[in-house]
């Protein structure tokens, strides 16, 4: 039941921010919503209820590193799409593997 | 006006595109919890900033832009790719806000009620991201 609630809450919050971003112009401003804290908003509430505030605070601390990795990911994807004739979905999807590697490397080195 | 909210864009989006975002969002939230259970909050927390929805959103932006150009009789391939690139550039600024959200939540969670933490953290995200975006826009207009 916990997993179903997690899935539904996550889906709803992400869809909400995505819908707002989709309706905004210019696209560079809409892009701010591509990095909205949607997963965090859904997860932190459920984590606090289940495991307490100390546990959620450690997750939030790690999230700073995840956000830095996201910043580098978005910067690289943006440059790549401007400079080269690359397909969007494969480029952004392959970049996710780089995000995982980068986030883990930063987390383990700090 | 500098920023516009267009309801027509919401109506233009098909139900299956909303479903894709819903499923991606649900799966990532689910995975973030499972990873934290398995590897601890130090690793699980990283995935609160995982850009999982980003590829789906960027490809939808590209598709909408390309279709719009094609309806006008042009090849919209390049414009579609550039629109996705602009979205990614905006996301880099959003990431600064995302880090501010995380830092606010980290510092406030042990001391304040959850509802207050979430409000302040969301304001930190929006405040920093919007301020940097407008400052950048103004600086570009001057130069």
gemmi code that builds the backbone of each chain (N, CA, C; Angstrom):
import gemmi

chains = {
    "A": [
        ("UNK", (0.832, -1.214, 0.000), (0.000, 0.000, 0.000), (0.869, 1.269, 0.000)),
        ("UNK", (1.965, 1.191, 0.794), (2.889, 2.330, 0.882), (3.482, 2.666, -0.493)),
        ("UNK", (3.809, 1.598, -1.249), (4.403, 1.792, -2.579), (3.402, 2.429, -3.550)),
        ("UNK", (2.139, 2.001, -3.437), (1.096, 2.544, -4.323), (0.900, 4.040, -4.034)),
        ("UNK", (0.844, 4.383, -2.738), (0.680, 5.799, -2.352), (1.854, 6.619, -2.870)),
        ("UNK", (3.071, 6.068, -2.687), (4.291, 6.748, -3.145), (4.224, 7.018, -4.659)),
        ("UNK", (3.811, 5.986, -5.411), (3.711, 6.098, -6.870), (2.683, 7.167, -7.264)),
        ("UNK", (1.510, 7.112, -6.634), (0.435, 8.055, -6.991), (0.797, 9.497, -6.631)),
        ("UNK", (1.332, 9.685, -5.420), (1.703, 11.049, -4.990), (2.801, 11.598, -5.902)),
        ("UNK", (3.816, 10.771, -6.166), (4.920, 11.184, -7.054), (4.416, 11.551, -8.433)),
        ("UNK", (3.559, 10.702, -8.998), (3.004, 10.947, -10.333), (2.231, 12.244, -10.386)),
        ("UNK", (1.419, 12.494, -9.355), (0.589, 13.708, -9.329), (1.432, 14.973, -9.210)),
        ("UNK", (2.408, 14.966, -8.282), (3.220, 16.181, -8.063), (4.074, 16.484, -9.302)),
        ("UNK", (4.686, 15.455, -9.866), (5.523, 15.650, -11.063), (4.666, 16.154, -12.232)),
        ("UNK", (3.479, 15.568, -12.413), (2.583, 15.991, -13.506), (2.166, 17.445, -13.330)),
        ("UNK", (1.897, 17.835, -12.076), (1.465, 19.209, -11.783), (2.543, 20.222, -12.200)),
        ("UNK", (3.783, 20.004, -11.753), (4.872, 20.938, -12.094), (5.149, 20.916, -13.610)),
        ("UNK", (5.046, 19.727, -14.193), (5.296, 19.575, -15.618), (4.245, 20.336, -16.431)),
        ("UNK", (2.982, 20.297, -15.962), (1.896, 20.989, -16.643), (2.107, 22.512, -16.579)),
        ("UNK", (2.518, 23.001, -15.420), (2.780, 24.446, -15.283), (3.916, 24.848, -16.223)),
        ("UNK", (4.993, 24.071, -16.209), (6.144, 24.356, -17.076), (5.749, 24.363, -18.545)),
        ("UNK", (4.870, 23.439, -18.924), (4.442, 23.316, -20.321), (3.641, 24.504, -20.808)),
        ("UNK", (2.999, 25.217, -19.878), (2.132, 26.336, -20.269), (2.857, 27.674, -20.226)),
        ("UNK", (4.102, 27.685, -19.746), (4.821, 28.948, -19.590), (5.657, 29.310, -20.820)),
        ("UNK", (5.704, 30.583, -21.100), (6.550, 31.129, -22.172), (7.372, 32.261, -21.577)),
        ("UNK", (8.585, 32.494, -21.911), (9.393, 31.754, -22.880), (9.869, 30.409, -22.332)),
        ("UNK", (10.427, 29.615, -23.216), (10.819, 28.258, -22.848), (11.969, 28.217, -21.841)),
        ("UNK", (12.812, 29.248, -21.851), (13.917, 29.263, -20.879), (13.357, 29.403, -19.462)),
        ("UNK", (12.227, 30.150, -19.315), (11.590, 30.281, -18.001), (10.878, 28.972, -17.644)),
        ("UNK", (10.224, 28.368, -18.632), (9.554, 27.076, -18.412), (10.562, 26.029, -17.954)),
        ("UNK", (11.810, 26.162, -18.431), (12.872, 25.218, -18.066), (13.143, 25.186, -16.569)),
        ("UNK", (12.850, 26.295, -15.881), (13.029, 26.323, -14.421), (12.203, 25.202, -13.780)),
        ("UNK", (11.030, 24.934, -14.383), (10.128, 23.918, -13.825), (10.572, 22.496, -14.156)),
        ("UNK", (11.517, 22.376, -15.105), (12.105, 21.055, -15.372), (12.985, 20.642, -14.195)),
        ("UNK", (13.419, 21.636, -13.416), (14.216, 21.341, -12.216), (13.425, 21.723, -10.960)),
        ("UNK", (12.125, 21.525, -11.012), (11.287, 21.785, -9.823), (11.482, 20.650, -8.813)),
        ("UNK", (11.287, 20.950, -7.529), (11.519, 19.905, -6.513), (10.341, 18.946, -6.372)),
        ("UNK", (9.816, 18.458, -7.513), (8.587, 17.664, -7.486), (8.760, 16.322, -6.775)),
        ("UNK", (9.825, 15.583, -7.131), (10.056, 14.273, -6.484), (10.323, 14.475, -4.989)),
        ("UNK", (11.077, 15.517, -4.673), (11.407, 15.792, -3.265), (10.157, 16.124, -2.460)),
        ("UNK", (9.261, 16.945, -3.029), (8.036, 17.312, -2.306), (7.201, 16.068, -2.006)),
        ("UNK", (7.129, 15.164, -2.990), (6.353, 13.934, -2.793), (7.034, 13.014, -1.781)),
        ("UNK", (8.346, 12.913, -1.865), (9.083, 11.935, -1.051), (9.278, 12.378, 0.393)),
        ("UNK", (9.642, 13.645, 0.597), (9.993, 14.096, 1.953), (8.808, 13.915, 2.917)),
        ("UNK", (7.609, 14.264, 2.467), (6.427, 14.111, 3.346), (6.263, 12.651, 3.769)),
        ("UNK", (6.339, 11.749, 2.794), (6.145, 10.325, 3.085), (7.277, 9.793, 3.971)),
        ("UNK", (8.509, 10.272, 3.729), (9.663, 9.814, 4.520), (9.550, 10.278, 5.972)),
        ("UNK", (9.130, 11.535, 6.156), (8.978, 12.057, 7.531), (7.929, 11.238, 8.282)),
        ("UNK", (6.822, 10.921, 7.616), (5.756, 10.153, 8.265), (6.227, 8.744, 8.645)),
        ("UNK", (7.069, 8.166, 7.791), (7.467, 6.768, 7.997), (8.747, 6.635, 8.827)),
        ("UNK", (9.731, 7.519, 8.580), (11.049, 7.322, 9.206), (11.526, 8.483, 10.081)),
        ("UNK", (10.790, 9.558, 10.105), (11.156, 10.667, 10.996), (11.940, 11.772, 10.315)),
        ("UNK", (12.085, 12.890, 11.026), (12.686, 14.086, 10.431), (14.207, 13.972, 10.260)),
        ("UNK", (14.880, 13.276, 11.173), (16.352, 13.156, 11.084), (16.744, 12.428, 9.794)),
        ("UNK", (16.030, 11.334, 9.511), (16.275, 10.538, 8.307), (16.024, 11.396, 7.047)),
        ("UNK", (14.898, 12.129, 7.061), (14.555, 12.988, 5.909), (15.585, 14.110, 5.735)),
        ("UNK", (16.134, 14.608, 6.866), (17.145, 15.676, 6.782), (18.423, 15.166, 6.113)),
        ("UNK", (18.797, 13.920, 6.396), (19.991, 13.342, 5.739), (19.738, 13.223, 4.224)),
        ("UNK", (18.517, 12.814, 3.864), (18.164, 12.735, 2.434), (18.256, 14.114, 1.776)),
        ("UNK", (17.744, 15.131, 2.483), (17.772, 16.492, 1.929), (19.207, 16.984, 1.758)),
        ("UNK", (20.077, 16.622, 2.706), (21.494, 17.021, 2.608), (22.123, 16.404, 1.345)),
        ("UNK", (21.824, 15.128, 1.114), (22.350, 14.450, -0.087), (21.759, 15.020, -1.362)),
        ("UNK", (20.533, 15.506, -1.245), (19.856, 16.062, -2.423), (20.616, 17.270, -2.990)),
        ("UNK", (21.355, 17.986, -2.132), (22.155, 19.131, -2.606), (23.151, 18.631, -3.658)),
        ("UNK", (23.780, 17.491, -3.374), (24.749, 16.915, -4.327), (24.033, 16.477, -5.608)),
        ("UNK", (22.841, 15.879, -5.439), (22.044, 15.489, -6.610), (21.718, 16.692, -7.477)),
        ("UNK", (21.420, 17.824, -6.834), (21.086, 19.046, -7.585), (22.310, 19.584, -8.335)),
        ("UNK", (23.495, 19.470, -7.721), (24.729, 19.919, -8.398), (24.974, 19.045, -9.636)),
        ("UNK", (24.764, 17.739, -9.476), (24.926, 16.819, -10.612), (23.899, 17.134, -11.706)),
        ("UNK", (22.680, 17.501, -11.308), (21.618, 17.876, -12.257), (22.028, 19.139, -13.024)),
        ("UNK", (22.623, 20.099, -12.291), (23.070, 21.347, -12.924), (24.106, 21.048, -14.020)),
        ("UNK", (25.073, 20.187, -13.692), (26.111, 19.837, -14.679), (25.467, 19.095, -15.864)),
        ("UNK", (24.541, 18.175, -15.550), (23.818, 17.412, -16.587), (23.076, 18.365, -17.536)),
        ("UNK", (22.295, 19.300, -16.960), (21.488, 20.221, -17.780), (22.375, 21.123, -18.632)),
        ("UNK", (23.507, 21.542, -18.045), (24.449, 22.404, -18.756), (25.039, 21.661, -19.967)),
        ("UNK", (25.450, 20.421, -19.747), (26.045, 19.629, -20.832), (25.021, 19.309, -21.923)),
        ("UNK", (23.797, 18.947, -21.506), (22.745, 18.618, -22.475), (22.403, 19.855, -23.311)),
        ("UNK", (22.292, 21.000, -22.644), (21.965, 22.233, -23.342), (23.032, 22.562, -24.396)),
        ("UNK", (24.304, 22.503, -23.979), (25.419, 22.791, -24.913), (25.413, 21.829, -26.084)),
        ("UNK", (25.215, 20.536, -25.781), (25.247, 19.507, -26.824), (24.129, 19.735, -27.844)),
        ("UNK", (22.922, 20.086, -27.369), (21.797, 20.276, -28.291), (21.953, 21.544, -29.129)),
        ("UNK", (22.602, 22.571, -28.561), (22.840, 23.801, -29.329), (23.919, 23.587, -30.393)),
        ("UNK", (24.970, 22.845, -30.030), (26.145, 22.763, -30.910), (26.055, 21.686, -31.981)),
        ("UNK", (25.518, 20.539, -31.604), (25.520, 19.419, -32.540), (24.111, 18.990, -32.900)),
        ("UNK", (24.008, 18.334, -34.036), (22.715, 17.869, -34.520), (22.373, 16.517, -33.890)),
        ("UNK", (22.109, 16.533, -32.599), (21.879, 15.284, -31.871), (20.385, 15.058, -31.640)),
        ("UNK", (19.938, 13.797, -31.643), (18.531, 13.531, -31.323), (18.271, 13.794, -29.830)),
        ("UNK", (17.122, 14.424, -29.525), (16.871, 14.899, -28.160), (16.704, 13.759, -27.142)),
        ("UNK", (15.817, 12.816, -27.444), (15.517, 11.778, -26.441), (16.734, 10.905, -26.097)),
        ("UNK", (17.469, 10.384, -27.112), (18.670, 9.596, -26.756), (19.721, 10.414, -26.003)),
        ("UNK", (19.919, 11.680, -26.418), (20.940, 12.528, -25.767), (20.600, 12.750, -24.292)),
        ("UNK", (19.345, 13.132, -24.035), (18.947, 13.410, -22.645), (18.894, 12.125, -21.819)),
        ("UNK", (18.536, 11.012, -22.449), (18.446, 9.734, -21.710), (19.830, 9.196, -21.362)),
        ("UNK", (20.762, 9.242, -22.318), (22.133, 8.763, -22.052), (22.777, 9.628, -20.968)),
        ("UNK", (22.420, 10.915, -20.986), (22.934, 11.827, -19.963), (22.555, 11.402, -18.546)),
        ("UNK", (21.435, 10.697, -18.411), (21.005, 10.251, -17.075), (22.015, 9.282, -16.455)),
        ("UNK", (22.647, 8.478, -17.312), (23.677, 7.546, -16.829), (24.857, 8.349, -16.273)),
        ("UNK", (25.190, 9.432, -17.020), (26.274, 10.315, -16.557), (25.897, 10.966, -15.225)),
        ("UNK", (24.595, 11.333, -15.072), (24.140, 11.945, -13.817), (24.355, 10.973, -12.650)),
        ("UNK", (23.987, 9.712, -12.849), (24.136, 8.712, -11.770), (25.610, 8.594, -11.374)),
        ("UNK", (26.488, 8.469, -12.391), (27.921, 8.345, -12.128), (28.468, 9.559, -11.394)),
        ("UNK", (28.070, 10.734, -11.872), (28.551, 11.992, -11.286), (28.048, 12.173, -9.851)),
        ("UNK", (26.757, 11.931, -9.646), (26.165, 12.103, -8.307), (26.821, 11.146, -7.301)),
        ("UNK", (27.002, 9.900, -7.709), (27.618, 8.919, -6.798), (29.075, 9.291, -6.513)),
        ("UNK", (29.793, 9.718, -7.564), (31.201, 10.107, -7.381), (31.316, 11.287, -6.416)),
        ("UNK", (30.452, 12.290, -6.596), (30.476, 13.457, -5.701), (30.122, 13.050, -4.272)),
        ("UNK", (29.095, 12.195, -4.138), (28.635, 11.777, -2.804), (29.725, 11.005, -2.062)),
        ("UNK", (30.400, 10.122, -2.790), (31.414, 9.276, -2.139), (32.701, 10.044, -1.854)),
        ("UNK", (32.921, 11.146, -2.611), (34.160, 11.892, -2.412), (34.018, 12.985, -1.355)),
        ("UNK", (32.775, 13.300, -0.951), (32.582, 14.365, 0.051), (32.419, 13.740, 1.440)),
    ],
    "B": [
        ("UNK", (4.709, 41.309, -22.365), (4.956, 40.736, -21.031), (6.148, 39.784, -21.078)),
        ("UNK", (6.958, 39.804, -20.026), (8.179, 39.002, -20.004), (7.893, 37.503, -19.909)),
        ("UNK", (6.945, 37.142, -19.028), (6.575, 35.726, -18.851), (5.075, 35.591, -19.055)),
        ("UNK", (4.685, 34.536, -19.816), (3.255, 34.327, -20.098), (2.832, 32.921, -19.697)),
        ("UNK", (1.582, 32.806, -19.229), (1.003, 31.494, -18.946), (-0.071, 31.247, -19.996)),
        ("UNK", (0.145, 30.244, -20.866), (-0.785, 30.001, -21.971), (-1.582, 28.733, -21.730)),
        ("UNK", (-2.869, 28.908, -21.445), (-3.735, 27.742, -21.201), (-3.882, 26.870, -22.450)),
        ("UNK", (-3.727, 27.498, -23.619), (-3.848, 26.750, -24.876), (-2.812, 25.634, -24.944)),
        ("UNK", (-1.612, 25.882, -24.366), (-0.561, 24.863, -24.373), (-0.965, 23.658, -23.526)),
        ("UNK", (-1.709, 23.914, -22.458), (-2.179, 22.814, -21.602), (-3.174, 21.960, -22.381)),
        ("UNK", (-4.063, 22.641, -23.118), (-5.076, 21.911, -23.899), (-4.443, 21.167, -25.069)),
        ("UNK", (-3.334, 21.718, -25.593), (-2.646, 21.130, -26.741), (-1.990, 19.788, -26.389)),
        ("UNK", (-1.622, 19.639, -25.121), (-0.950, 18.413, -24.686), (-1.945, 17.260, -24.637)),
        ("UNK", (-1.539, 16.120, -25.238), (-2.457, 14.968, -25.317), (-2.462, 14.195, -24.004)),
        ("UNK", (-3.520, 13.418, -23.782), (-3.665, 12.685, -22.512), (-2.533, 11.691, -22.314)),
        ("UNK", (-2.056, 11.077, -23.439), (-0.977, 10.082, -23.294), (0.354, 10.749, -22.900)),
        ("UNK", (0.500, 12.050, -23.255), (1.711, 12.778, -22.834), (1.650, 13.067, -21.331)),
        ("UNK", (0.461, 13.376, -20.827), (0.300, 13.556, -19.373), (0.526, 12.227, -18.654)),
        ("UNK", (0.010, 11.151, -19.277), (0.157, 9.812, -18.663), (1.637, 9.440, -18.561)),
        ("UNK", (2.414, 9.764, -19.615), (3.849, 9.463, -19.604), (4.529, 10.169, -18.433)),
        ("UNK", (4.219, 11.450, -18.251), (4.827, 12.224, -17.164), (4.401, 11.670, -15.806)),
        ("UNK", (3.118, 11.291, -15.697), (2.608, 10.746, -14.440), (3.351, 9.452, -14.087)),
        ("UNK", (3.499, 8.586, -15.081), (4.160, 7.291, -14.831), (5.641, 7.506, -14.489)),
        ("UNK", (6.322, 8.360, -15.246), (7.737, 8.652, -14.960), (7.882, 9.191, -13.537)),
        ("UNK", (7.036, 10.150, -13.189), (7.098, 10.765, -11.860), (6.843, 9.755, -10.758)),
        ("UNK", (5.828, 8.915, -10.974), (5.505, 7.885, -9.984), (6.632, 6.894, -9.812)),
        ("UNK", (7.202, 6.448, -10.920), (8.280, 5.453, -10.873), (9.515, 6.025, -10.169)),
        ("UNK", (9.873, 7.264, -10.496), (11.067, 7.873, -9.876), (10.867, 8.047, -8.367)),
        ("UNK", (9.687, 8.497, -7.968), (9.408, 8.671, -6.536), (9.484, 7.325, -5.818)),
        ("UNK", (8.935, 6.312, -6.472), (8.969, 4.948, -5.926), (10.412, 4.459, -5.793)),
        ("UNK", (11.194, 4.657, -6.868), (12.591, 4.211, -6.864), (13.427, 4.941, -5.809)),
        ("UNK", (13.164, 6.253, -5.659), (13.916, 7.034, -4.662), (13.724, 6.437, -3.269)),
        ("UNK", (12.488, 6.035, -2.978), (12.199, 5.414, -1.680), (12.865, 4.061, -1.534)),
        ("UNK", (12.797, 3.252, -2.597), (13.378, 1.899, -2.551), (14.905, 1.955, -2.439)),
        ("UNK", (15.519, 2.898, -3.152), (16.981, 3.054, -3.092), (17.401, 3.483, -1.684)),
        ("UNK", (16.628, 4.400, -1.089), (16.935, 4.834, 0.291), (16.802, 3.658, 1.263)),
        ("UNK", (15.780, 2.814, 1.062), (15.598, 1.643, 1.931), (16.787, 0.688, 1.812)),
        ("UNK", (17.270, 0.545, 0.586), (18.335, -0.429, 0.305), (19.723, 0.100, 0.682)),
        ("UNK", (20.019, 1.347, 0.316), (21.387, 1.876, 0.468), (21.520, 2.983, 1.514)),
        ("UNK", (20.409, 3.348, 2.128), (20.467, 4.388, 3.160), (20.114, 5.759, 2.611)),
        ("UNK", (19.821, 6.725, 3.522), (19.370, 8.060, 3.083), (20.443, 8.869, 2.370)),
        ("UNK", (21.720, 8.568, 2.633), (22.824, 9.298, 1.993), (22.834, 9.100, 0.489)),
        ("UNK", (22.541, 7.883, 0.047), (22.487, 7.592, -1.396), (21.081, 7.869, -1.922)),
        ("UNK", (20.059, 7.477, -1.163), (18.671, 7.681, -1.596), (18.350, 9.149, -1.834)),
        ("UNK", (18.922, 10.021, -1.006), (18.667, 11.456, -1.120), (19.117, 12.042, -2.451)),
        ("UNK", (20.158, 11.459, -3.036), (20.648, 11.939, -4.340), (19.519, 11.917, -5.366)),
        ("UNK", (18.682, 10.856, -5.261), (17.659, 10.635, -6.277), (16.443, 11.549, -6.118)),
        ("UNK", (16.436, 12.370, -5.058), (15.378, 13.389, -4.941), (15.603, 14.477, -5.987)),
        ("UNK", (16.836, 14.524, -6.546), (17.138, 15.511, -7.599), (17.460, 14.797, -8.922)),
        ("UNK", (16.964, 13.577, -9.078), (17.215, 12.823, -10.319), (16.381, 13.427, -11.455)),
        ("UNK", (17.034, 13.771, -12.587), (16.276, 14.418, -13.673), (15.519, 13.432, -14.560)),
        ("UNK", (14.814, 12.495, -13.960), (14.183, 11.420, -14.731), (13.106, 11.902, -15.684)),
        ("UNK", (12.362, 12.926, -15.274), (11.267, 13.411, -16.119), (11.809, 14.279, -17.260)),
        ("UNK", (13.060, 14.707, -17.129), (13.639, 15.655, -18.082), (13.649, 15.150, -19.540)),
        ("UNK", (14.136, 13.916, -19.814), (14.128, 13.463, -21.212), (12.734, 13.456, -21.832)),
        ("UNK", (11.724, 13.014, -21.060), (10.356, 12.977, -21.596), (9.858, 14.392, -21.881)),
        ("UNK", (10.109, 15.326, -20.956), (9.662, 16.716, -21.152), (10.367, 17.363, -22.344)),
        ("UNK", (11.693, 17.167, -22.419), (12.469, 17.783, -23.505), (12.025, 17.251, -24.866)),
        ("UNK", (11.748, 15.951, -24.939), (11.346, 15.397, -26.232), (9.936, 15.868, -26.612)),
        ("UNK", (9.084, 16.110, -25.608), (7.743, 16.649, -25.907), (7.826, 18.086, -26.409)),
        ("UNK", (8.735, 18.865, -25.794), (8.933, 20.259, -26.238), (9.418, 20.266, -27.682)),
        ("UNK", (10.385, 19.370, -27.969), (10.915, 19.272, -29.326), (9.791, 18.912, -30.317)),
        ("UNK", (8.963, 17.933, -29.920), (7.889, 17.451, -30.797), (6.875, 18.567, -31.074)),
        ("UNK", (6.458, 19.272, -30.019), (5.468, 20.345, -30.199), (6.002, 21.453, -31.096)),
        ("UNK", (7.280, 21.827, -30.879), (7.889, 22.898, -31.674), (8.019, 22.463, -33.134)),
        ("UNK", (8.463, 21.221, -33.349), (8.639, 20.700, -34.705), (7.294, 20.663, -35.435)),
        ("UNK", (6.251, 20.167, -34.748), (4.925, 20.076, -35.373), (4.371, 21.460, -35.727)),
        ("UNK", (4.631, 22.425, -34.834), (4.159, 23.791, -35.082), (4.797, 24.369, -36.344)),
        ("UNK", (6.113, 24.151, -36.474), (6.849, 24.650, -37.653), (6.389, 23.930, -38.912)),
        ("UNK", (6.142, 22.610, -38.786), (5.735, 21.833, -39.955), (4.340, 22.234, -40.436)),
        ("UNK", (3.469, 22.593, -39.466), (2.126, 23.066, -39.837), (2.204, 24.374, -40.633)),
        ("UNK", (3.277, 25.147, -40.342), (3.473, 26.413, -41.068), (4.247, 26.193, -42.371)),
        ("UNK", (4.558, 24.936, -42.681), (5.213, 24.612, -43.938), (6.730, 24.608, -43.897)),
        ("UNK", (7.317, 24.584, -42.697), (8.786, 24.571, -42.567), (9.253, 23.243, -41.968)),
        ("UNK", (10.549, 22.969, -42.154), (11.133, 21.804, -41.491), (11.492, 22.233, -40.056)),
        ("UNK", (10.804, 21.649, -39.098), (10.985, 22.098, -37.710), (11.980, 21.300, -36.904)),
        ("UNK", (12.782, 20.444, -37.563), (13.707, 19.574, -36.831), (14.697, 20.374, -35.988)),
        ("UNK", (15.332, 21.366, -36.638), (16.352, 22.137, -35.929), (15.721, 22.986, -34.819)),
        ("UNK", (14.588, 23.623, -35.138), (13.923, 24.470, -34.130), (13.483, 23.649, -32.918)),
        ("UNK", (13.035, 22.437, -33.194), (12.621, 21.541, -32.107), (13.775, 21.216, -31.186)),
        ("UNK", (14.934, 20.913, -31.790), (16.143, 20.582, -31.007), (16.594, 21.798, -30.201)),
        ("UNK", (16.564, 22.969, -30.815), (16.987, 24.184, -30.108), (16.036, 24.526, -28.957)),
        ("UNK", (14.732, 24.278, -29.166), (13.750, 24.539, -28.098), (14.054, 23.650, -26.879)),
        ("UNK", (14.427, 22.396, -27.157), (14.788, 21.477, -26.059), (16.065, 21.967, -25.367)),
        ("UNK", (16.996, 22.528, -26.160), (18.238, 23.071, -25.597), (17.977, 24.277, -24.706)),
        ("UNK", (17.022, 25.118, -25.128), (16.656, 26.301, -24.321), (16.028, 25.856, -22.998)),
        ("UNK", (15.189, 24.811, -23.077), (14.563, 24.258, -21.861), (15.645, 23.765, -20.890)),
        ("UNK", (16.660, 23.098, -21.453), (17.765, 22.587, -20.611), (18.554, 23.737, -19.989)),
        ("UNK", (18.733, 24.824, -20.764), (19.447, 25.991, -20.225), (18.669, 26.594, -19.058)),
        ("UNK", (17.343, 26.633, -19.185), (16.508, 27.122, -18.084), (16.615, 26.204, -16.868)),
        ("UNK", (16.722, 24.907, -17.138), (16.827, 23.940, -16.034), (18.109, 24.139, -15.221)),
        ("UNK", (19.176, 24.618, -15.866), (20.423, 24.854, -15.108), (20.177, 25.897, -14.012)),
        ("UNK", (19.367, 26.916, -14.337), (19.038, 27.929, -13.320), (18.112, 27.322, -12.263)),
        ("UNK", (17.173, 26.493, -12.734), (16.269, 25.806, -11.808), (17.025, 24.941, -10.810)),
        ("UNK", (18.166, 24.400, -11.244), (18.979, 23.536, -10.368), (19.555, 24.315, -9.185)),
        ("UNK", (19.848, 25.596, -9.403), (20.323, 26.424, -8.275), (19.225, 26.494, -7.219)),
        ("UNK", (17.998, 26.672, -7.702), (16.850, 26.692, -6.802), (16.648, 25.349, -6.118)),
        ("UNK", (16.891, 24.279, -6.876), (16.727, 22.923, -6.330), (17.713, 22.694, -5.167)),
        ("UNK", (18.943, 23.185, -5.342), (19.945, 23.071, -4.269), (19.510, 23.907, -3.060)),
        ("UNK", (18.903, 25.081, -3.319), (18.415, 25.928, -2.219), (17.265, 25.235, -1.484)),
        ("UNK", (16.397, 24.551, -2.230), (15.298, 23.781, -1.620), (15.876, 22.737, -0.669)),
        ("UNK", (16.872, 21.996, -1.178), (17.473, 20.905, -0.393), (18.154, 21.438, 0.866)),
        ("UNK", (18.905, 22.531, 0.711), (19.635, 23.095, 1.859), (18.654, 23.599, 2.921)),
        ("UNK", (17.567, 24.235, 2.466), (16.550, 24.736, 3.408), (15.897, 23.568, 4.153)),
        ("UNK", (15.521, 22.528, 3.410), (14.883, 21.358, 4.036), (15.847, 20.688, 5.022)),
        ("UNK", (17.099, 20.559, 4.632), (18.126, 19.928, 5.491), (18.245, 20.659, 6.843)),
        ("UNK", (18.335, 21.986, 6.769), (18.522, 22.768, 7.993), (17.246, 22.883, 8.840)),
        ("UNK", (16.079, 22.915, 8.180), (14.835, 23.174, 8.923), (14.152, 21.905, 9.448)),
        ("UNK", (14.326, 20.791, 8.738), (13.569, 19.574, 9.092), (13.686, 19.150, 10.559)),
        ("UNK", (14.886, 19.163, 11.163), (14.939, 18.698, 12.558), (14.275, 19.655, 13.560)),
        ("UNK", (13.994, 20.888, 13.157), (13.536, 21.895, 14.134), (12.103, 22.387, 13.946)),
        ("UNK", (11.574, 22.299, 12.741), (10.275, 22.921, 12.468), (9.267, 21.898, 11.925)),
        ("UNK", (7.951, 22.241, 11.992), (6.947, 21.311, 11.453), (7.094, 21.129, 9.943)),
        ("UNK", (6.708, 19.952, 9.486), (6.894, 19.589, 8.074), (6.249, 20.583, 7.110)),
        ("UNK", (5.014, 21.006, 7.415), (4.309, 21.908, 6.486), (5.078, 23.212, 6.294)),
        ("UNK", (5.679, 23.701, 7.400), (6.426, 24.954, 7.336), (7.723, 24.765, 6.526)),
        ("UNK", (8.358, 23.627, 6.737), (9.599, 23.309, 6.010), (9.328, 23.273, 4.500)),
        ("UNK", (8.246, 22.583, 4.122), (7.946, 22.445, 2.693), (7.609, 23.802, 2.050)),
        ("UNK", (6.897, 24.643, 2.796), (6.563, 25.987, 2.268), (7.849, 26.812, 2.076)),
        ("UNK", (8.700, 26.849, 3.117), (9.929, 27.651, 3.035), (10.893, 27.102, 1.973)),
        ("UNK", (11.009, 25.782, 1.902), (11.917, 25.171, 0.924), (11.436, 25.463, -0.507)),
        ("UNK", (10.111, 25.387, -0.723), (9.568, 25.670, -2.062), (9.766, 27.151, -2.411)),
        ("UNK", (9.587, 28.020, -1.409), (9.831, 29.458, -1.634), (11.304, 29.712, -1.953)),
        ("UNK", (12.202, 28.963, -1.293), (13.644, 29.107, -1.561), (13.942, 28.711, -3.000)),
        ("UNK", (13.330, 27.599, -3.460), (13.511, 27.158, -4.858), (13.026, 28.247, -5.819)),
        ("UNK", (11.758, 28.648, -5.643), (11.160, 29.619, -6.567), (11.883, 30.967, -6.474)),
        ("UNK", (12.173, 31.410, -5.262), (12.810, 32.715, -5.071), (14.152, 32.797, -5.771)),
        ("UNK", (14.996, 31.804, -5.551), (16.337, 31.837, -6.155), (16.269, 31.651, -7.676)),
        ("UNK", (15.488, 30.645, -8.109), (15.414, 30.356, -9.552), (14.849, 31.558, -10.321)),
        ("UNK", (13.746, 32.131, -9.829), (13.115, 33.253, -10.542), (14.030, 34.484, -10.524)),
        ("UNK", (14.654, 34.744, -9.373), (15.528, 35.928, -9.275), (16.698, 35.823, -10.246)),
        ("UNK", (17.351, 34.656, -10.272), (18.509, 34.478, -11.173), (18.059, 34.594, -12.630)),
        ("UNK", (16.886, 33.996, -12.962), (16.403, 34.048, -14.345), (16.155, 35.489, -14.773)),
        ("UNK", (15.455, 36.270, -13.908), (15.147, 37.672, -14.257), (16.422, 38.519, -14.307)),
        ("UNK", (17.365, 38.263, -13.397), (18.624, 39.025, -13.383), (19.411, 38.756, -14.673)),
        ("UNK", (19.416, 37.489, -15.098), (20.127, 37.111, -16.319), (19.478, 37.764, -17.540)),
        ("UNK", (18.151, 37.758, -17.550), (17.387, 38.349, -18.656), (17.700, 39.853, -18.749)),
        ("UNK", (17.714, 40.521, -17.587), (17.996, 41.959, -17.549), (19.419, 42.255, -18.014)),
        ("UNK", (20.364, 41.417, -17.552), (21.769, 41.615, -17.943), (21.945, 41.443, -19.443)),
        ("UNK", (21.230, 40.484, -20.025), (21.328, 40.245, -21.464), (20.707, 41.378, -22.257)),
        ("UNK", (19.618, 41.940, -21.724), (18.939, 43.049, -22.410), (19.839, 44.294, -22.438)),
        ("UNK", (20.631, 44.476, -21.366), (21.526, 45.646, -21.277), (22.708, 45.511, -22.232)),
        ("UNK", (23.223, 44.287, -22.380), (24.456, 44.107, -23.183), (24.154, 44.038, -24.681)),
    ],
}
model = gemmi.Model(1)
for chain_id, residues in chains.items():
    chain = gemmi.Chain(chain_id)
    for i, (resn, *xyz) in enumerate(residues, 1):
        res = gemmi.Residue()
        res.name, res.seqid = resn, gemmi.SeqId(i, " ")
        for name, pos in zip(("N", "CA", "C"), xyz):
            atom = gemmi.Atom()
            atom.name, atom.element = name, gemmi.Element(name[0])
            atom.pos, atom.b_iso = gemmi.Position(*pos), 0.0
            res.add_atom(atom)
        chain.add_residue(res)
    model.add_chain(chain)
structure = gemmi.Structure()
structure.add_model(model)
structure.setup_entities()
